[in-house]
Amino acid sequence: MKVTIVGAGNVGATCADVISYRGIASEVVLLDIKEGFAEGKALDIMQCATNTGFNTHVSGVTNDYSKTAGSDVVVITSGIPRKPGMTREELIGINAGIVKTVAENVLKYSPDTIIVMVSNPMDTMTYLALKSTGLPKNRIIGMGGALDSSRFRTYLSLALDKPANDISAMVIGGHGDTTMIPLTRLVSYNGIPVTEFLSEDVLQKVAADTMVGGATLTGLLGTSAWYAPGASVAFLVDSILNDQKKMIACSVYVDGEYGQKDICIGVPCIIGKNGVEQILEIHLNEAEKTLFSKSADAVRGMNDALKSILV
């Protein structure tokens, strides 16, 4: 199985490292526009093989899309990262042109690939990739919900003082500081409702921390985070390549699900070899429905900025 990662920055390189270390794919290609950058990252990762025991072949190329031919999955991380004080929405004008060009180039050499979108603002860039390429909706996936849910489970783990892997929790809605919806009502710890252990006030604090989880790291690091985003992409790619059919919150095109149409937004999905194999419509209470509707309106508003690009 072959995976191409476009953009060899922190997120792209971390994704390549995790995919290689876990043996998710037999081949990983890193591509970047900066001369020698992807080649250097790939060589550095390959030099870990004898000490960590992986056999994945990792190569790097400078803007040569022919080397990506035959990719089963293409991950797009291209574009500038957020800086302190910058919202994901402010990246639309800068990153939209980059993402559109990248998607067109990868499809020249891998027409049957599944595209995983990471570039921000992710819901809008996922929608752009879908509309500009004309691919079936199951083959364009935004990874934001996987990352947001991971952050949610981390904050829950800290509040409970229990392992994150024993906690079931999900974030739906837009991948933005004000649009994501941590589903506190559905959180469980080893099958037991988390309300048995945490008060409503603590749960709301966890939800609030989750929503600004990315901005918090940007403020601390001076740029966007990369370890958790890279691992979240690898987690999603693993479910595709190995047909694991995991339920993962992803930004996908909805056409009537959850009462919304013609946008890409985070919802629970079954992810397998065909990409998005099913959108799960879980029951939302009235408050959650209202939040989801507001989130969709915000995402749709951001999509309006794409009109000139999609013409």
N, C-alpha and C positions, 0 to 999 in steps of 0.2 A: 504494500500500500504506500502511496506517495502523497505527501502533504507539501504544499507550497505556502510559505509565509511571506507576504509582501510587506516590507517594513522591518528592518533589522534593529530597530531601537530596543528600548528596555523591555517592552511588552512582547514584541516579536521574538527577541532572542530568548526570553524566559520561556515562552511557549515552545520554541524549538528545543530548548534544554529539557523541559518536562516531558515532551513527547518522546525524545530520544531516551532519556533515562528510564522511562516506564515502558519502552519498547512498543509504543502504540502504533508506530508506522515503521516500515523498513527503510524509507527514504524521506528525508526532509530537505527542501530547498529554501534557503533564505535569499530574498531579493531586496535590493535597496538601490536608490539612485546615487548614493554617495560612493565614490570610487573606493573599492577595497574594503568597505565597511562590513558588508555581509560576508565577504570572504574571510575576514578576520574573525568575526563572531563564530562562523561555522567551524573554522580550524580550532578555535579555542574550545568549543563544545566537543569536537572530535577527540581532542587530547584528554578528555575526561574518561573515555571509553575503557581504557585498561584498568582504571581505578574504581570505576563504578559498575563495570560489567555489562554495558549495553552494546548492541551490535548495529544500531541504526546508522545509516550513512547520511551524514549532514554535509551539504555543500552550500557555498555562497556565490552569488552572481551579482554583477552590477548592471541593472536595467536590461538584462537579456532574457526576455520572456520565453524564448525558445527552449531554455533549460527547464522551464516549468511544465513542459508538455506531458500530458497523461496524468496530471494530478487528480487524485480522487477527491481531495478537499483543498480549497484555497482559503487561507485566512488573510483578511485585509486589515492591517493595522496602520496603514499609511495616513499621513497627515500630521499636523503639529499637535503636541500634547497640551493639556491645560496648564496655565500658569496661575499662581496665587491670585484670587479675586476674579478669575475668568470663569464664566459659566460654560457648560457644554454647548449651549445654544449659540454663543458668540463664535463658535468654530465653524458654523455652517458655511459661510461664504468662502472660507479658506479651504476647507477640506472637501467640499462637494465636487469641485472640479477634479481634484486628485483622485477621489474614489471612483468617479465615473470613468476616468481614463484607465485606471488600474483594472476595473472590472472588464472593460472591453478588451484589454490586452490579454488578460489571463484566459478569457474565453476563446481567443484565437487558437490557443494551443491545447486547451482542456475544455472542449465544448460540453462535456458531460459532467463537469465538476459540480460539487456543492460548495457554495460560498458562505463562509462564516465572517460576519462583519463585526469589527471591533472599533473602528474609527468613530470618533464623536462628532456631533451628537448622534449616537448610535441608532436610535429608532429612525431618525430622518435619513441617515446614510444607508440603512437597510432598505428603506422605501425607495431611495434614489437608485440603488443597485437593481432592485426588482423592476422598477419602471423603465430604466434606461437600457436594460439588457433583454427584457421580455422573457426571462426564464420562468419556468413554472414556480409557483409560490413555495413549494416544498423544498426548493434548492437554494433559497436565500434565508439565512438565519442570523439574527443579531444575538450576541452572547450576553447582553447586559443582565438579564434576570439571573443567570447562573452566578455571576459575580455578586450581584446585590443580595441574593439568597445566602451566599457564602458569608458575606459580611454580617447579615442578620443572624445567622447561626453562631458566628463568632461572638457577637455582643450578647446573645442569649447564653452562650457558654460561660462568659465572664460573669454574668449576673447570677447564674445558677451554680457556678463553680463545678461544672460537670463537662465531660468531653463533648466537643461540638459534633462529633460523628454520632452521638447518641440522640441528637436533637433533630427533629423534623420541622422544617420551617421554609416558607416560600415568600418571595417578593414578586408582585406582578405590577403592571402598569408601565409607564414610561421610565426610561433609564435616565432620570434627572433628579436633582436634589429636592424638587417640589412635586415631582410627578410619580415617583415610585410609591408602591403601597405594600408595606410589610403586613402580612396577614396574621396579626397577633392572635386572632380568634382561633386559628387552626394549629398553632404551635403545640407540639407534644414532645415529651422527654421519655424515650423508650415506650411510646404508646400511651403515656399518661398525660392528660391535658396539663400544659405548663401553668395554668391558673392554680393548680394544686400547690405550686411552689413559689410563684411570683405574684405580687400584687399588681393591680391594674396600673398604678402609678409607675412601677418599675417597668412594666411592659411598654408603656407609652414612651418612657425614657429610652428604652432599647430601640424602639421603632424610630424615634427622632434621631438617635445616634447613627442608625443604619442609613437614614435618608441623606445625611451629610457625611457618610463614611468616606466617599471619594474626595470631597472638598477638604475634609480633615487631614487626609494624607497629603493632598496637594499643598496645604498650608505648612505641614511639617517638613515635607521633602523639597518643596520649591518647584515640583513638577508632578505630573500624574504618577500614581502608583503603578507597579509592574509585576510584583511577585504574584499576588492574588489574581489580577487580570490574566496573566499568562497561564496560570494553573487552571483558571476557569475555562479558558479556550481549549486547553488540552483535554479537560474533562468532557467538554462537548464533542470534540473531535473523536475521542475514544468511543463515545456512544455511537457515533456515525460509522466509523471504520469497522468496529467490531459488532455492529448491529445489536447493541445492548438494550435498545428500546427503554432507556431510562426516561423517567419523567423529569424534565428540566424546564424551568421557566425561561422562555426565549422570546425575543422580539421577532414576531412573524406577521405575515399579512393576514388580516382578519376580514372575512366577508360575511358578516352577519353574526359571528360569534360574539357573545357578550354585548350584543346590541350595537356593534360598531362595524363600519365598512370603510374600505379603501385607506387603511393606515397599517403600519407595522407597529406593534406594541407588545409588551411582555405579557404572555399568558402561559399556562402550563401546557407543555407539549410532550409527546412521545417522540424521542429522537432515535432513529435507526439508520440503516444503510441507505434509505431513500431520503434522508434528511428529516423533514417534519412529516412524520407518519400519521399523526393525529393531534388535533387541538382538543384538550379536555376542558369542557365547560363545567367547572365546579360551581356549586351553589354559593352565591354571594348574598349577604344580607343587604338591607336597604342602604345602610351607611357605606358599605363597601361598593355597592353599585354606584352610588353618588360620587365617591372618590374616583372610581374607574372612569366614569363619564367625564369628570373634570380633567383627569389625566389624558384621556383621549383627545379632548378639545385642545389641550396644550400642545400635544404632539402634532395634531392636525395644523395648528397655527404655525408651528415651525416648518412643516412641510410646504406651506405656502411660499416660503422663501426659495423653493426649488423650481418654481414655475418657469423662470427664464432659462434654467439649465436643462429642463426636460423638453423644452420646445424643439 
